[in-house]
């Protein structure tokens, strides 16, 4: 089979895996109240809002997911170098990453909530732990495995010169940053503050005054993941998938154009860089037009 077709197939698979990874990562962080919404959940008891959110304030998502995926990548890389099947290595490595994730989540939740219980009467709900740990580790495993698969394809078929653990670390930091910026707004600024007017952001005076009641009963992190599975999760996955796909696409396209021109590796690299710059310019223009359209149509927030 034509090597170019194999490369394009690997690129498409890596983009699809990255899309699933971004979606799973955002929904997992919503279950556990990590990153941006975490600060609001953390302030809840201090504002008199006793809640049933799982509050796993380990760190920001870029740092924590960089750790999980790098651990998984290191284990998978070691197993592959020891002669084990790559798929087995990816699965075992992702399992170790998911266990690491679960250990940090549980210790962070207990440490945070126990610290708040003394001064702000926030109880430790054991059923919150039992109902939330499974979805968090499950979503985390999916996110880590698909991220690791994309990193493996990048090193195997897409010509990435760096070793698997380093590529996994970069991918983990990237998807954490996207989940924190793209996905969490649908949770932190909207789901937790539905009693306030939509679109107004979170004024300082309202910080910590989170909604603690759901449509039925007391709200928890699982409610947040149901809410965010409509917009926040898919948008995060789409963003990460496009980044992985377009970055690989510019390299593959640069090589194809270079082969047609009979150019050397330097010219092919320059063509790939030019295509990347054109993609950034095009996305910036589209983003600006969408923003101006929205502002003209809906006007300023009153």
C-alpha positions in Angstrom: 0.0 0.0 0.0 1.1 3.5 -0.7 3.0 4.9 2.3 1.2 8.3 1.9 -2.2 6.5 2.3 -1.0 4.7 5.4 0.2 8.1 6.9 -3.2 9.7 6.1 -5.0 6.8 7.7 -2.9 7.1 10.8 -3.5 10.8 10.9 -7.3 10.3 10.6 -7.2 7.7 13.4 -5.0 10.0 15.6 -7.5 12.9 15.0 -10.5 10.7 15.9 -8.7 9.4 19.1 -7.8 13.0 20.1 -11.5 14.0 19.6 -12.7 11.2 21.9 -9.9 12.0 24.4 -10.8 15.7 24.7 -14.5 14.9 25.2 -13.7 12.3 27.9 -11.2 14.6 29.6 -13.7 17.5 29.9 -16.5 15.3 31.2 -14.2 13.7 33.8 -13.1 17.1 35.1 -16.8 18.1 35.3 -17.6 15.1 37.5 -14.7 16.0 39.8 -15.0 19.8 39.8 -11.4 20.3 38.7 -9.8 23.4 37.2 -11.9 26.5 36.7 -15.1 25.4 38.4 -13.1 24.0 41.3 -12.5 27.4 42.8 -16.2 28.1 42.9 -17.0 24.8 44.5 -14.1 25.4 47.0 -15.7 28.8 47.9 -19.2 27.3 48.3 -19.0 26.3 52.0 -17.4 29.6 52.9 -20.5 31.3 51.4 -22.8 29.0 53.4 -23.5 26.6 50.5 -23.0 23.1 51.8 -22.7 21.0 48.6 -22.4 17.4 47.3 -19.9 18.2 44.6 -16.7 16.1 44.3 -14.0 18.6 44.7 -10.7 17.1 43.5 -8.5 20.2 43.6 -5.3 18.4 42.6 -4.0 21.1 40.3 -5.0 22.7 37.0 -6.0 20.3 34.3 -2.8 20.8 32.2 -0.5 19.8 35.0 -2.6 16.8 36.2 -3.3 15.4 32.8 0.3 15.9 31.8 1.3 13.7 34.7 -1.3 11.0 34.1 -0.6 10.7 30.4 3.2 10.9 30.9 3.1 8.1 33.5 1.0 6.0 31.1 3.4 6.8 28.2 6.4 5.8 30.3 4.9 2.5 31.3 3.8 1.7 27.7 7.2 2.7 26.3 9.0 0.5 28.8 6.8 -2.5 27.9 7.2 -2.0 24.2 11.0 -1.8 24.5 10.8 -5.0 26.6 9.2 -6.7 23.6 5.5 -6.7 24.5 2.7 -6.0 22.0 2.2 -2.2 21.6 -1.6 -2.5 22.1 -0.9 -4.3 25.4 1.6 -1.7 26.4 -0.9 1.1 25.7 -3.7 -0.6 27.7 -1.5 -1.4 30.7 0.1 2.0 30.7 -3.4 3.7 30.5 -4.5 1.5 33.4 -1.5 2.6 35.5 -2.3 6.2 34.6 -6.0 5.8 35.6 -4.9 4.3 39.0 -2.6 7.3 39.5 -5.4 9.6 38.7 -7.8 7.9 41.1 -5.2 8.0 44.0 -4.6 11.7 43.5 -8.4 12.4 43.2 -9.3 10.6 46.4 -6.5 12.1 48.5 -7.2 15.6 47.1 -11.0 15.3 47.8 -10.5 14.1 51.4 -7.8 16.7 52.1 -9.9 19.6 50.8 -13.2 18.6 52.3 -11.8 17.7 55.7 -10.0 21.0 55.7 -13.3 22.8 55.1 -15.3 20.7 57.6 -13.8 22.2 60.7 -14.4 25.9 59.9 -17.3 25.8 57.5 -19.3 22.6 58.5 -18.9 21.0 55.1 -19.3 17.2 55.7 -17.5 14.4 53.9 -20.2 12.4 52.0 -18.9 8.8 51.6 -21.6 8.1 49.0 -20.2 11.0 46.9 -16.9 9.2 46.9 -18.4 5.8 46.0 -20.6 7.2 43.2 -18.0 9.7 41.7 -14.8 7.7 41.7 -15.9 5.2 39.1 -17.1 7.7 36.5 -13.9 9.8 37.0 -11.5 6.9 36.7 -13.5 5.5 33.7 -13.6 8.7 31.8 -10.0 9.3 32.8 -9.0 5.9 31.4 -10.7 6.6 28.1 -9.0 10.0 27.9 -5.6 8.7 28.8 -5.8 5.7 26.4 -7.0 7.6 23.4 -4.4 10.4 24.1 -1.7 7.7 24.3 -2.9 6.1 21.1 -2.7 9.5 19.3 0.8 10.0 20.7 1.9 6.5 19.7 0.6 7.1 16.1 2.4 10.4 16.1 5.7 8.7 16.9 5.1 5.6 14.7 3.5 6.9 11.5 3.6 10.7 11.5 7.3 11.2 11.9 7.4 12.8 15.3 11.1 12.5 16.4 10.5 12.6 20.2 10.0 9.5 22.4 6.5 8.4 23.4 6.6 9.6 27.0 7.5 13.1 26.0 4.9 13.3 23.3 2.4 11.9 25.8 3.3 14.6 28.3 2.8 17.4 25.6 -0.5 15.9 24.6 -1.7 15.7 28.2 -0.8 19.3 28.9 -2.5 20.4 25.7 -5.8 18.6 26.3 -5.8 19.8 29.9 -5.4 23.4 28.7 -8.2 23.0 26.2 -10.6 21.4 28.7 -9.8 24.2 31.1 -10.4 27.0 28.6 -13.0 25.6 26.1 -15.0 23.1 28.1 -15.2 24.4 31.7 -17.0 27.6 30.8 -20.2 25.6 30.2 -19.9 24.2 33.8 -18.3 26.9 35.9 -20.0 30.0 34.5 -23.3 28.5 33.5 -24.2 25.2 35.3 -23.1 26.3 38.7 -24.8 29.7 38.4 -28.2 29.0 36.8 -30.0 31.2 39.3 -28.3 34.3 37.8 -28.9 35.8 34.4 -27.3 34.0 31.6 -24.2 35.5 30.0 -23.1 37.8 32.8 -20.1 35.9 33.9 -19.3 35.5 37.6 -19.1 38.9 39.4 -16.8 38.8 42.4 -19.7 39.4 44.7 -21.3 36.2 43.5 -18.3 33.9 43.7 -19.0 30.8 45.8 -22.7 31.4 45.7 -23.1 28.2 43.6 -26.3 26.3 42.9 -26.6 23.3 45.3 -30.1 22.2 44.2 -30.7 20.2 41.0 -33.9 19.6 39.1 -34.5 16.8 41.6 -32.7 16.7 44.9 -29.2 18.0 45.7 -26.9 18.6 42.8 -23.6 16.7 42.4 -20.8 16.3 39.9 -22.6 13.6 37.9 -25.3 16.2 37.1 -22.6 18.5 35.8 -21.3 15.8 33.4 -24.8 15.2 32.0 -25.1 18.9 31.4 -21.7 19.3 29.8 -22.0 16.3 27.5 -24.2 18.4 25.2 -21.7 21.2 24.6 -18.6 21.4 26.8 -17.4 17.9 26.2 -17.9 17.7 22.5 -16.5 21.2 21.9 -13.3 20.2 23.9 -13.0 17.1 21.8 -13.5 18.9 18.6 -10.9 21.5 19.5 -8.2 18.9 20.5 -9.0 16.7 17.5 -8.7 19.5 15.1 -5.4 20.6 16.6 -3.9 17.0 16.2 -5.4 16.5 12.8 -4.5 19.9 11.3 -1.0 19.8 12.7 -0.4 16.4 11.1 -2.2 17.3 8.0 0.1 20.3 7.3 3.2 18.0 7.6 1.7 15.3 5.4 0.6 17.9 2.8 3.9 19.6 2.8 5.6 16.3 2.1 3.2 15.5 -0.8 3.7 18.9 -2.4 7.4 18.6 -1.9 7.4 15.2 -3.6 5.6 16.7 -6.6 8.1 19.5 -6.8 11.0 17.1 -6.3 12.1 19.2 -3.3 14.4 18.1 -0.4 13.5 17.8 3.3 14.2 21.4 4.1 11.8 22.7 1.4 9.2 20.2 2.6 9.6 21.5 6.2 9.2 25.1 5.0 6.1 24.2 3.1 4.6 22.6 6.2 5.4 25.7 8.3 3.8 27.9 5.7 0.6 25.8 5.7 0.6 26.0 9.5 0.8 29.8 9.4 -2.0 29.9 6.9 -4.2 27.7 9.1 -3.6 29.9 12.1 -4.4 33.1 10.1 -7.6 31.5 8.7 -8.8 30.4 12.1 -8.1 33.8 13.6 -10.2 35.5 10.9 -13.1 33.1 11.3 -12.9 33.5 15.1 -13.0 37.3 14.7 -16.0 37.2 12.4 -18.0 34.9 14.7 -17.3 37.2 17.6 -18.3 40.4 15.8 -21.4 38.7 14.5 -22.4 37.6 18.0 -21.8 41.0 19.5 -23.8 42.8 16.7 -26.7 40.3 17.0 -27.0 40.1 20.7 -25.5 43.4 21.9 -23.7 44.1 25.2 -24.8 42.3 28.4 -27.0 44.6 30.5 
